[in-house]
Amino acid sequence: MSTYLTMRTRIQNELVRTDIDARINEAIVTAIQHWERERFFFNEARTTLVTVADQENYSTSDGVPTGLVGIDTLKITVNGNLYPLTHRSYAEIENKKTNLSFTGWPYEYAYYQEELWPYPIPNASLTLVMSYIARLPEISLSATNAATNAWMVDAEALIRSRAKAVIKIDVLENESAKAEAMMMLQKGSTSLSLMEESIKVNLQAEVTRRVQTGHITPTQF
C-alpha cells in the first residue's frame, strides 16, 4: 500500500532531489486539493440522516457528512418509499419560508454554509438518503509518514504527476514544465501536463466502466 512517505520518496527519486521534502509535501497536498472536488470512483459515498420535527437545518452534528464536497442525490423515505428531493438555491428556499409554522414532508432542499436545509421544514422523524462526493481524510501537511487514503493508492499516479509538475514550475522554475502547463491551459485543461491529463481521463472513465459493466476494470498507468 502506498503512503505519504512512499509518494514523497518516489517523487524525490524521480526528480533526483532530496533537499526539498517540505516543498514536496506542499505539492502533494496542493495536488489533492486541486482534484478532490472532481468525481472519481473512490470519492463517491452514501449515507443516511434522520430529520427532526420542526428543525429547519441540519449540520454535521445531525449526520450531514464531514467533508461533503457535493450532493449527487438526496431522497426521503416516506411510508417505506423513496422520493427524490429537488435541489434549489438557498435563496429560493428562504424566499418560500414565509410561514415558519408551515411543515410537512420535504420535497426540496438547499445546501448552504455546510448545512442542509430541507423544505418544507420536516414535520416528523424521516430518513434522508444521500449520495455525494466526499473529501477524503488523512493527508495534510501535518500527516504522518504512514498516512494513506485513495489519493495515495487509487490515484497515486495522478497526484504524483501533478505534485512533480508543481515542484518543477514553482520550485525548480523549469521552463519546459511551464511551457507544457501553459499549453494545457490554452487547451482548456486544468491539468499541468499531458501525463496528468491522460491519468485523469483514465481514472474518470473508470466511473463509467464500473456503472456499465458492474465490475472493476483494471487501468494501467
NORSUL-V348903 format. One record per residue. N is the residue number from 1. PHI is phi in whole degrees, 0 to 359 (NA if undefined). OMEGA is omega in whole degrees, -180 to 180 (* if undefined). Layout:
N/PHI/OMEGA, N/PHI/OMEGA
This chain:
1/NA/179, 2/281/180, 3/233/175, 4/306/180, 5/295/180, 6/302/-179, 7/294/-180, 8/299/180, 9/296/-180, 10/294/178, 11/296/176, 12/304/-178, 13/294/-177, 14/288/177, 15/268/-176, 16/56/178, 17/221/178, 18/240/-174, 19/247/-176, 20/227/-177, 21/306/-178, 22/298/180, 23/290/176, 24/293/176, 25/302/179, 26/299/-179, 27/294/178, 28/297/-180, 29/296/178, 30/299/180, 31/296/178, 32/297/-179, 33/298/179, 34/293/-172, 35/264/-171, 36/289/177, 37/269/177, 38/271/180, 39/276/170, 40/227/-176, 41/295/-174, 42/269/178, 43/249/171, 44/275/-177, 45/215/-178, 46/212/179, 47/206/175, 48/230/171, 49/215/-174, 50/243/179, 51/283/177, 52/236/-179, 53/306/176, 54/72/176, 55/265/-171, 56/268/-180, 57/222/-172, 58/225/-178, 59/244/180, 60/298/179, 61/291/179, 62/260/179, 63/114/174, 64/293/-174, 65/300/171, 66/287/180, 67/77/178, 68/289/-179, 69/268/-180, 70/196/180, 71/267/176, 72/276/179, 73/220/175, 74/224/-179, 75/235/179, 76/242/179, 77/262/179, 78/229/180, 79/53/177, 80/83/180, 81/246/179, 82/261/178, 83/234/-179, 84/286/173, 85/263/-180, 86/272/179, 87/285/177, 88/229/173, 89/289/179, 90/300/-180, 91/298/179, 92/297/-180, 93/295/-179, 94/298/-178, 95/294/179, 96/279/-174, 97/274/178, 98/277/-180, 99/226/-176, 100/291/177, 101/275/179, 102/279/-180, 103/229/180, 104/171/175, 105/276/-178, 106/297/175, 107/229/176, 108/220/177, 109/202/171, 110/230/174, 111/238/-171, 112/214/-179, 113/52/179, 114/60/176, 115/229/179, 116/264/-178, 117/237/177, 118/283/177, 119/221/-6, 120/297/175, 121/301/-176, 122/303/179, 123/254/-177, 124/197/174, 125/279/-176, 126/230/-178, 127/270/175, 128/256/178, 129/248/-174, 130/242/167, 131/248/-170, 132/201/172, 133/264/-173, 134/251/171, 135/275/-175, 136/281/180, 137/279/168, 138/98/-170, 139/264/176, 140/212/179, 141/297/-179, 142/265/-178, 143/294/178, 144/285/178, 145/300/-177, 146/275/-178, 147/301/-180, 148/206/171, 149/195/-175, 150/297/177, 151/294/179, 152/272/-175, 153/242/-177, 154/296/-177, 155/250/-177, 156/304/-177, 157/294/-180, 158/295/-178, 159/293/180, 160/297/-180, 161/298/-179, 162/289/-180, 163/300/178, 164/297/179, 165/295/179, 166/298/179, 167/298/-179, 168/299/-176, 169/280/-171, 170/271/-176, 171/255/-177, 172/272/179, 173/52/-180, 174/282/-175, 175/293/179, 176/295/178, 177/294/178, 178/297/-179, 179/295/179, 180/293/178, 181/296/178, 182/295/178, 183/297/179, 184/295/178, 185/298/-180, 186/294/177, 187/278/-179, 188/87/-180, 189/267/175, 190/264/175, 191/282/180, 192/261/-179, 193/208/177, 194/296/179, 195/297/180, 196/299/180, 197/297/-180, 198/297/179, 199/295/180, 200/299/180, 201/299/179, 202/295/-180, 203/294/-179, 204/289/176, 205/293/179, 206/298/178, 207/299/-180, 208/295/-179, 209/298/-179, 210/294/179, 211/291/-174, 212/284/-175, 213/260/-179, 214/78/176, 215/214/-175, 216/283/174, 217/249/-178, 218/298/176, 219/243/180, 220/264/177, 221/248/*
